[in-house]
């Protein structure tokens, strides 16, 4: 593959994400989603770059993904398909915005190398399986996930696949924490004048999960809930332009060098020079879809199915002795302190969106936090507990900065309750290419 064309877009309010070359930016807005505050990453080759290619085999956009089997990549659907029914200025309304026409799989390539500009190992996409079904009409929110079947197997010496969160819900604690690692090929800041940082893999660890719709301990405030689907979750700031489709790796498993991917980056926003409010499509909401895809990939690739395609045996803990009370873990529903192993059953008011669940107590004056990753020591009902950090939601629309790539951009929510992500439109890219040749 040749060096990717770096894409620019004029600064403005919420624009439609599309792929375009420099001479098309005034006609076609571009937006994708890079790791801000992160560092260059040359180690984690399962975090792949996704490249839409033109007839000259040049990358004409930047997206990210994760290898979950030797010939199978999970990424965002907007990285490969066009989006329809956007709102004003390309905004996304979760009740209306849909995917439209499918794009050819052969137009996409994947690399495990840390620099898409200099990569020599490329794997062509053979076919694409889409969450929610192919064709047009599928709502974007909650369905922004695809499986890319590669034409060849990535060797074990090149990359070791990660495990998708299909065995447990991401709300199960344990085994999972409320913290993630982000790895993607995006830019390092939305305000950069020079977008040469796009296409280089970067990593940032210990990013807190802000809310998961319906979760007992990290439910979403109403103003955020309205702009999300139940098959999505919101993380703290960090991802930027070019990271679309990148995975959120659960922190505990990542630290143990056995990473589990919670979901793929769908959309978000910017706040001045900060990349903010990343929303991910949950993989556990598509467990059957991902497992079936992995089984098909194993047949095509001629290898044994990954172990995670089989159900995990459940261990019978036995029947408690008469008169004993089973101790409940953190995040489990409770009625009294005695039911919790932590001896703390918290029931916040309606505005808190907490409880009644078992929680851990904490000391805000302690030099080192005793709270689990992704949680903060907060006061509630006159005591201090380990809870999700307070989420700040912008009251006014945020302007998008220059960006690069071909993917869903990230947006922001305005006071009317509409989230403004930027939808990938590969079809617009092809149209732009035809215009350029006809001039």
N, C-alpha and C positions, 0 to 999 in steps of 0.2 A: 504494500500500500504506500502511496506517496504521502508527503507531509499534508496534514489536514489544513483546510482553509480556515483561518481564524475569522469568526463572524462577529460583527458589531451591530449595534442597533442604537438609534437615536434615543436619548433620554426622554421619558415622558410618563404619563400616567399609564394605567394598566393596558398593556398591549397584548395582542395575540402572539403566542409563541409560534415561530415558524423558522425554517432553515432558509438562509439566504446568504449570498456573497456580499462583499462590501458594496458593490454597485446597486444592490437591491434594497438596502436597509431603509430607505425612505418609503418604500412601498410595502415591504413585508417586515413586520417586527420580529425580532428573535428573542428567545428566552429559554434558558435551561437552568438546571440547578446543580458550587464548589465548596470545599471545606474551609471555612473561615477560622483562623486561629489554630489551624492544624499544621502538620509538618509533612514533608515529602515522604512517600512510602514506597520502598522498593522490595518489601518483604512479602506482602500479602497478595499473591498472584491470583487468588480466587476472586478478588475484587477486580472485575474486568471493565475494559472500555468498550462501548458499543458505538459503532461507526456506520452511519448511513453513507453509502457510496454512490458516486456518479459513474457515468460510462467510462471515465478515464481512471477508475479505481482510486479516486481521491476521496478522503473523508470530507464530507461537507456538513458535518455537525458533530456534536459531542454528547453522549449519554453514558451512563454507568450501569453496572449490573453485577450479579454474583453467580459464580459457577456452583450449581448444586448437584451436578452429576457430570461425568466426563464429557458428555455432549449436550448438556442442558444448562441454560442460563435463565435466571429470573430477573426481570426488569420492569419498567413502567410501560403500560400500553401506549401512552401518548408519545413515547419515543419512536414508535413504529407506525402509528395510525393517525389519521386526520381527525380533528375535533369539529363538531358542528353545534349550532344553537347556542353560541356564546352570547353573553350579555353585552352591554355597552363597553366599548374599548377592549373587547376580548375577555371580559370578566366571565367567571364560571359560576353558574347557579346550579347547585347540587340537584335541584328538582327538574332542571331543563337541559343542561349541557350534556351532549351525548358524543359518542364516537360515530364516525361516518364510514367512509370507504376504507377497506383494508389495503395495505401496501404489500408489495412483493417481498417475500422473505429473502430472495437472492440479492436484494439491494443492501443487505446489512451484513456487517462483519464484526467479529469480536476479537480482542487481543487481551492477553494476560500480562503484557509488558507494562511497566510503570509510566512510559512516555509514549503517547499515541503518535507524536511527531516523528519519532525515530523507530517505531516498532517494526519488526521484520516477521514476527509470527502472527498470522491472522487466520481466523477460522470463519468460513462463510456460514451464514444461517441457511438451513435447508427448509425449515418450515416453522410456523408460528402458531401457538395455541393461545387463545385469548380468554381471559376470565370474563364470564358473562356472555360468551358466544361471539362469533364473528359477525361481519356485516355491520350495518348501521343501526342506530336506535338504542344502543346500550348506554345507560347513564355513566358519566365519567366518574363521579364520586363513588368510592367503594369498589370500583371495577377496574382501576388503573393498574393492571398487572397482566403480564404476558410471560409465556415460556418460549424461549428461543431454542429450537432443536438444531444443533450444529451438524454440518455435513461430515465432520470427522470427530474423533475423540481427542480431547486434551489429555496428553500423557501425564502420568503421575509425577514424573520429574519436572513437568512444567507447572502444574498447579494441583492442589488437593481440594476437592469440592467441600463446601460447607453444608451444614444441616439446616433445612428450613424448619420453622416452628410448626410442625404438623402433629406432633405427638401430644403436646400440651398447649392449652390456651396461654397466650402471653400474660394473662391475668393471674396465672398460678404462681404463687410465691410461698415457699419454694416450688419449683426449682429456679424460677427466674427472678431477676432483680428489676428495678425501675431505672436502669441506666443502660445506655447503648454506646457503641463505637460506630462512627461514620467514616466510610472510606469511599472516595469518589474522585472523578477526574475534572471537577469544576474549577472555577476561578477562586481567588482568595478574598475577594472583596467586590461588592456590587458597584463601588465607586471608582474602580480602577480605570484609568484612561487606556492603559496598555493591557490587552487581554491575552498576552502571551502565556499567562499561567494556565489557561484552559488546555485540557488534554494531558495534564500531568497528575498522576495519582497522589492523593494526600489523605492523611488520617487525622482524626481527632477522637480522643477517648473520653469516657465518663460524661456523656451528655444526658441530662435528666429527661425522662419521659414526663411531660407536663400533664397530659390527660388521655384517658381511654374512655370513650363513651360507655356508660353503664358500669364501669369498674367501681368497686366499693371504696377503694382508697384513693384513686386518682380520677374520679369522675370529672367531667368537663363543666366549667361555668356555662350558664345558658347562652351567653353571647358567643361562645366558641362552639357549643354543641350545635347551634343552628346552622353552622357552616361546615359541618362534617357529617360523614356517614358512619353508622355503627361499625362498619368494617375498616375503620381508619383509626389512627392515633396521632397525637401531637407531641413533638419533642421540643426541647429548648433550642435556642438559636445555634447555628453552626454551619448548615449546608448552604451552598450558593449556586451560581450559574454553572451548569455542566454536571451537577451531581444527580440530576433526575434519573430515577431508576436504580440508584445506589441503595445498598441494603443497610438496615439498622441492625448491627450485630449486638446481641445481648451481652452486657459487659462481663458478667461472671464467666460465661462460657468462652468469651474471647480471651480473657485473662488466662484461662486454663488451656489455651491453644486448641480449643474444640468449638469454634464459633457456631452459634445458632443465629440465623437471620430471622428477625421479627417481621420485616416488611420492606417495601420498596418506596423510595421517595416520590411523592406525587406532586405536591405543590407547596406554596408558602408565600413569603413576602420579603420586602426589604424595608428597613427603617433607617433612613439616612445612609450611613456607611456600614450598617449592620445587616447581614443576611438573617432573616428571622422567620419564626413560626412555621417550621417544616411539618407538613402533614404526610404521613406514610400510609400506604395501603397494607392492611394486615394480611400476612400469609396464613395465620391460623384460621382466618375466615374462609380460606380457599383450600383447606387441607385435602379434601377428596380430589379436587382439580389438580393440585400439585403432585399428589401421590400417583394418580393415574398417568400424569405426564411423565413422571420418572420411570414408571413401568414401561411405557412406550419407548422412552429413550434407551432403556436398558436393552430392550429387544432390538432396536435399531442399531445400537452400538455393540451388541454382542458381548455384554458383560452381565454379571449378576446384579439383581436389583439392590439399591442401597438399603441398608438395614432399617432406616427410618420409614420405609414404605410398609413395614409390618407393625401391628399394634404392640405397644409395650405391655407386658404382663402386669396386671395389678396384684399387689401383695395384700392378702387378707391380714389385717392387723389384729384380728381376733375379737372376742367379745369382752368388754371391760368387766372387771369383777363387780359383783353386786355392791351397790352403794357408792361406787367410784364415779368420778366425773371426768370424761374424756377432755384432755386439754386441747384447745383449738389454737391453730397457728395464726400468724399475722395475716390480716385481710379476710379472715373467715367471719361470718356473721355470728353475733353473740347477743346475749341478753343480760349478762352480768360479768363482772370482773373475774369471778371464780371460774368461768368457763374458759378463760384465756390463759395460755401458758405465760404470757407477759403480765397477767393480772391487771390488764387495762382494756376495758371495753368502752369504746368511744362512740357516742351518738351526737353528732353535731346538728346544728339547725339546718333548715332547708337551703339557706344561702351557702353553707359550708360544703354541702354535697358529700358529707362524710358519715358513714356508719348506718346502723350500729355494727362495728367490726372490731376485731382484736387489733390493737396497735401497740407499738413500743413506746415507752416513756424515754425522756432524754433530759439532759442538763444543758441549757443554752450557754452556761458560763464555762463549760468544759473546754479545755484547750484543743482537744481533738473530738470531732463529732462521733457519737456512738450510733448514729442512724445509718441505715443501709444506703448503698449508692442510689442516688436519684431522689432521696428524701432529705428534708431539712427539719431542724428542731423548731417547732412552732407552738405558740401558746393558743390553747382553746379551752374554754370552760374553766379557766383559772389554773390549768395545769399545762405542762409541756409534753408534746408528743412528736414522734417522727412522722411527718406528713409530707405530701407533695408540696414543692415550693409554690408560692403565690404566683399566679399567672397575670401578667399585665397585657391587656388588650388595647390596641390602638383605637381611638375614638374617631380619627380622621383618616381618609385614604392616604396610603403611603405611595410615594412616587417610585417607580422602578428605575433603576440605573442602567447604564450600558451593560450588555451581557453577551454571552457567546454560546453557540451550540444549537442543537436540534433536540428539544425536549420540552416537557411541560415546564413552564416557568413557574415561579413562585409568585404568589400574589399577596394581597392583604385584605382585611375585612374593613368595610366602611360602616358608617353609623346606621345604614339601612339593613345590615345583617347579611349582605352578600359578600362572599369570599372572592377575591380576585387572583386566582392563579392564572398561569399562561399556558395555553394548550398547544402541544406539539402538532405541527401540520406538515408532514413530509410531502404531501401533495402540493402544497404551496411552493416547496423547494423545487419540485420538478417543473412547475409552471414557470418559476423564475429562471430556471436553467434554459428553458425553451426561449424565453424572452431574450436572454443574453445572446444566444446563438443567432437569433433573427435580426439582431441590430447591425 
